[in-house]
């Protein structure tokens, strides 16, 4: 069993059905919901399967006449499960039911795509007894998901970015205190811009009050504008400011993407490859393309390269390092996007963005050589 699969549950070792639980301080906070995870091993023969799980729940601590809030029957489906993909978890949430202690049974079948009823494979049934939990935790938690990992890693990334930017600002002859204050303002405004950008590009989705749904594009655009405007107002050399900033942005991304892996967001597509990493998108836990780790590694490598250049050649770029480093990172993101499990928000946006980023990166590289 992969180590990450055991986070947030027993990974189906005690039972094929598990309840999502909350930290004790949040266990009785309302509203309440049921979070249920069914574990199974994908069939090893044939083509792709659809897995259908039927969950039947009955509340145990009923002191008065039973109501519809004391029972439920739910159905959860997982499409296109590849044979031999290994240990898989399917997490389903049940809302609108009475809080308390519940007994839930799970019955599951795997239906071969394109087959008939004779192709049905019955998966092991399971039963478990557990309690409802804080609905927000039930929504966010699943096996392989570390509660609070994403904001924690983002915070660490911000701190490391500020330290690196402060060091490079001295190299570029800037006042570290002024740069740090401007960076804190840019970070705060960037978070707002990240949320607004996400909402504008995902208008079809319902509103989200949590930190989920933040776009790195919105953050970078807003933060960059803040540095340019703020630096101009303060009389700072904007080119030097941006060149000292791009390694910090890349370090923040390198650390933040690790939070995505542990937090169950930006997950890669499922794969049967041995180099896949077991991870979760908060609903399905399975072996996936480790796209978060790939993007983190790329951002870290670009952070190292731009740091060395900003440190050793602080007077020769005038903002080109910022353009080149950021454009190179955008190229990496666009190349990796097809490996993510989320659909693109626009039809041609990836191709256009990739082309523009390639032109910008090439121009930033060629200008010092032939300018």
C-alpha positions in Angstrom: 0.0 0.0 0.0 1.5 3.4 -1.0 2.4 5.5 2.0 0.4 8.5 0.9 -2.7 6.3 0.6 -2.7 5.8 4.4 -3.1 9.5 5.1 -6.6 10.2 6.4 -7.6 6.6 6.8 -6.5 3.0 7.2 -6.3 2.6 3.5 -8.9 -0.2 3.5 -6.7 -2.5 5.6 -9.3 -2.8 8.4 -12.3 -2.6 6.2 -13.1 -1.9 2.6 -15.4 0.9 3.9 -14.2 3.8 6.0 -15.7 6.9 7.6 -14.0 10.3 7.1 -13.3 11.7 10.6 -12.5 15.2 11.9 -10.0 16.4 14.5 -11.6 16.1 17.9 -12.0 19.9 18.2 -14.2 19.9 15.0 -16.1 16.6 15.5 -19.3 18.2 16.8 -19.3 21.4 14.7 -22.2 21.8 12.4 -23.4 21.4 9.8 -22.7 17.7 9.7 -22.3 15.3 6.8 -21.1 11.8 6.2 -17.9 11.1 4.3 -17.5 7.5 3.1 -14.6 5.9 1.3 -14.9 2.5 -0.4 -11.7 0.7 -1.2 -11.2 -1.8 -4.0 -8.6 -3.4 -6.3 -9.3 -2.9 -9.9 -9.9 -6.1 -11.9 -6.7 -7.2 -13.6 -8.2 -8.5 -17.0 -10.2 -7.0 -19.8 -10.5 -3.4 -20.8 -11.7 -0.4 -18.9 -14.5 -0.8 -16.2 -17.1 1.4 -14.7 -17.4 0.9 -11.0 -20.7 1.5 -9.3 -21.0 1.5 -5.5 -24.4 1.4 -3.7 -24.2 2.8 -0.2 -27.0 2.1 2.3 -27.0 3.9 5.6 -29.1 3.7 8.8 -28.7 6.0 11.8 -28.3 4.0 15.0 -28.9 6.6 17.8 -32.5 7.4 17.0 -34.5 8.1 20.1 -37.8 9.0 18.5 -39.7 8.0 15.4 -37.5 7.5 12.4 -37.6 10.1 9.6 -36.1 10.3 6.1 -33.1 12.1 7.7 -32.3 8.8 9.5 -31.8 6.6 6.4 -30.2 7.0 3.0 -29.4 5.1 -0.2 -26.7 6.7 -2.4 -24.9 5.7 -5.5 -21.4 6.6 -6.5 -19.8 5.9 -9.9 -16.2 5.8 -11.1 -15.8 5.7 -14.9 -13.1 4.2 -17.0 -11.1 2.3 -14.3 -8.2 0.7 -16.0 -7.5 -3.0 -15.3 -4.5 -3.6 -13.1 -4.4 0.0 -11.8 -4.1 -1.3 -8.2 -5.6 -0.1 -5.0 -8.3 2.5 -5.6 -10.5 4.6 -3.3 -13.8 6.2 -4.1 -15.0 8.8 -1.6 -18.6 9.9 -1.5 -20.3 12.5 0.7 -23.9 12.4 2.0 -25.4 15.6 3.2 -28.8 16.6 4.6 -29.0 13.8 7.0 -29.3 13.7 10.8 -26.0 13.9 12.7 -25.0 10.9 14.8 -23.8 7.3 14.7 -24.5 5.4 11.5 -24.2 1.9 10.1 -23.4 1.9 6.4 -23.1 -1.0 3.9 -21.4 -0.8 0.5 -22.1 -3.1 -2.4 -20.1 -2.6 -5.6 -19.8 -4.0 -9.1 -17.4 -3.4 -12.0 -19.1 -3.3 -15.4 -16.9 -3.8 -18.5 -17.3 -0.9 -20.9 -19.2 -2.1 -24.0 -20.1 -5.4 -22.3 -23.4 -6.9 -21.2 -24.6 -8.0 -17.8 -22.5 -11.2 -18.0 -19.4 -9.0 -17.9 -20.2 -7.7 -14.4 -17.6 -8.4 -11.8 -18.8 -8.2 -8.2 -16.4 -6.4 -5.9 -16.2 -7.2 -2.1 -19.1 -5.8 -0.1 -18.3 -4.1 3.2 -20.0 -2.7 6.3 -18.8 -0.1 8.8 -20.1 1.9 11.8 -19.1 5.5 12.3 -20.3 9.0 13.0 -21.1 12.0 10.9 -18.5 14.8 10.9 -18.1 18.5 10.2 -19.4 19.0 6.6 -16.4 21.2 5.5 -13.9 18.5 6.7 -16.0 15.8 5.0 -15.8 17.7 1.8 -12.0 18.4 2.0 -10.6 15.3 3.5 -10.0 11.9 1.9 -7.4 9.2 2.0 -4.1 10.7 0.7 -5.2 14.3 1.6 -3.5 16.1 4.5 -5.9 18.6 6.0 -4.4 22.1 5.9 -1.4 21.0 3.8 -2.0 23.4 1.0 -2.2 26.6 3.0 0.7 25.5 5.1 3.0 24.8 2.1 1.9 28.1 0.5 2.8 29.9 3.6 6.2 28.2 3.7 6.7 29.1 0.1 5.9 32.8 0.7 8.4 33.0 3.6 11.2 31.4 1.5 10.3 33.7 -1.4 10.6 36.8 0.8 13.9 35.7 2.2 15.3 35.0 -1.3 13.9 38.3 -2.6 15.4 40.2 0.3 18.9 38.7 -0.4 18.7 39.4 -4.2 17.4 43.0 -3.6 20.6 43.8 -1.8 22.6 42.4 -4.7 20.7 44.6 -7.1 21.2 47.7 -4.9 17.6 47.9 -3.7 16.5 48.7 -0.1 15.4 45.3 1.3 12.9 46.8 3.8 11.1 48.7 1.0 11.1 45.7 -1.3 9.7 43.4 1.5 6.8 45.8 2.3 6.0 46.0 -1.4 6.2 42.2 -1.7 3.7 41.7 1.2 1.3 44.1 -0.5 1.8 42.3 -3.8 1.1 38.9 -2.1 -2.1 40.1 -0.5 -3.4 41.7 -3.7 -2.2 38.7 -5.7 -4.3 36.4 -3.6 -7.4 38.5 -4.4 -6.4 38.5 -8.0 -6.0 34.8 -8.0 -9.6 34.3 -6.8 -11.1 36.8 -9.2 -9.2 35.3 -12.1 -10.5 31.8 -11.2 -14.1 33.0 -10.9 -13.9 34.9 -14.2 -12.6 31.8 -16.1 -15.0 29.4 -14.3 -18.3 31.2 -14.5 -20.2 28.0 -14.9 -19.1 26.7 -11.5 -20.9 27.6 -8.3 -19.3 30.1 -6.0 -16.7 28.7 -3.6 -16.1 30.4 -0.2 -13.0 28.4 0.7 -9.4 28.9 -0.4 -10.0 26.4 -3.2 -10.2 27.9 -6.7 -7.2 30.2 -6.7 -5.4 30.7 -10.1 -1.7 31.2 -10.2 -2.2 33.2 -13.4 -4.3 35.7 -11.5 -1.7 35.9 -8.7 1.2 36.5 -11.0 -0.6 39.2 -13.1 -1.8 41.1 -10.0 1.5 40.8 -8.1 3.5 41.9 -11.2 1.3 44.9 -11.7 1.7 45.8 -8.0 5.5 45.6 -8.3 5.6 47.7 -11.4 3.2 50.4 -10.1 4.6 50.3 -6.6 8.2 50.4 -7.7 7.5 53.3 -10.0 5.8 55.3 -7.3 8.7 54.6 -4.9 11.3 55.5 -7.5 12.8 52.0 -7.5 14.5 50.6 -10.6 11.7 48.4 -11.8 13.9 46.2 -14.0 16.1 45.3 -11.1 13.1 44.8 -8.8 11.5 42.4 -11.2 14.8 40.5 -11.8 15.2 40.1 -8.1 11.6 38.9 -7.8 11.3 36.2 -10.4 13.4 33.6 -8.5 11.3 34.3 -5.4 8.1 33.7 -7.4 9.5 30.4 -8.7 10.5 29.2 -5.3 7.0 29.9 -4.0 5.6 27.9 -6.8 8.0 25.0 -6.3 6.9 24.7 -2.6 3.3 25.5 -3.2 2.9 22.6 -5.7 3.9 20.2 -3.0 0.9 21.5 -1.1 -1.3 20.7 -4.1 -0.1 17.1 -4.0 -0.8 16.7 -0.3 -4.0 18.7 -0.5 -5.7 16.8 -3.3 -5.8 19.6 -5.9 -4.4 19.9 -9.5 -4.1 16.1 -9.6 -2.7 14.3 -12.6 -4.6 11.8 -14.8 -4.8 8.2 -13.7 -2.0 5.9 -15.0 -1.0 2.3 -14.8 2.7 3.2 -15.3 5.1 2.2 -12.5 6.4 5.8 -12.3 3.0 7.0 -11.3 2.4 8.2 -7.8 -0.7 7.2 -5.7 -2.6 10.4 -4.9 -6.1 11.7 -4.6 -8.2 14.5 -6.1 -10.4 14.3 -2.9 -12.8 11.9 -4.5 -10.7 9.3 -6.3 -7.5 7.9 -4.9 -5.4 6.0 -7.5 -2.1 5.9 -9.2 -1.6 9.1 -11.2 0.8 11.0 -13.3 2.7 13.1 -10.6 2.1 16.4 -12.4 2.3 18.4 -9.2 5.8 17.0 -8.5 6.8 17.6 -12.1 5.7 21.2 -12.0 7.4 21.7 -8.6 10.7 20.3 -9.9 10.6 22.5 -13.0 9.8 25.6 -10.9 12.6 24.7 -8.5 15.1 24.2 -11.4 14.1 27.6 -13.0 14.4 29.2 -9.5 17.9 27.9 -9.2 18.9 29.1 -12.7 17.4 32.6 -12.3 18.9 33.0 -8.8 22.4 32.3 -10.1 21.9 34.8 -12.9 20.4 37.5 -10.7 23.2 37.0 -8.2 26.2 36.8 -10.5 25.0 39.2 -13.3 22.8 41.8 -11.5 23.3 44.7 -13.9 22.9 43.1 -17.4 19.2 42.2 -17.7 17.0 45.1 -16.9 13.8 43.1 -16.5 14.6 40.5 -19.2 15.4 37.9 -16.5 11.9 38.3 -15.1 10.3 38.0 -18.6 12.4 34.9 -19.5 12.1 33.1 -16.2 8.3 33.6 -16.0 7.8 32.8 -19.7 9.8 29.5 -19.3 7.6 28.6 -16.3 4.5 29.3 -18.3 5.8 27.0 -21.1 6.3 24.2 -18.6 2.7 24.7 -17.2 1.2 24.6 -20.6 3.1 21.5 -21.6 2.0 19.7 -18.4 -1.7 20.8 -18.5 -2.9 17.8 -20.6 -1.5 15.6 -17.8 -3.8 17.2 -15.3 -7.2 15.6 -14.5 -9.1 18.9 -14.9 -10.5 20.1 -18.3 -9.3 23.3 -19.8 -11.5 26.4 -19.2 -11.1 27.6 -22.7 -10.8 25.9 -26.1 -7.7 27.5 -27.6 -6.2 29.3 -24.5 -3.5 26.7 -24.0 -2.1 26.9 -27.5 -2.2 30.7 -27.6 -0.6 31.0 -24.1 2.1 28.4 -25.1 2.9 30.3 -28.3 3.2 33.7 -26.6 5.3 32.3 -23.7 7.7 30.6 -26.2 8.1 33.9 -28.1 8.7 35.8 -24.9 11.2 33.3 -23.5 13.1 33.2 -26.8 13.1 37.0 -27.0 14.4 37.3 -23.5 17.2 34.9 -24.1 18.3 36.3 -27.5 18.2 40.0 -26.6 21.3 39.9 -24.3 23.2 37.7 -26.9 22.5 39.8 -30.0 21.2 43.1 -28.5 
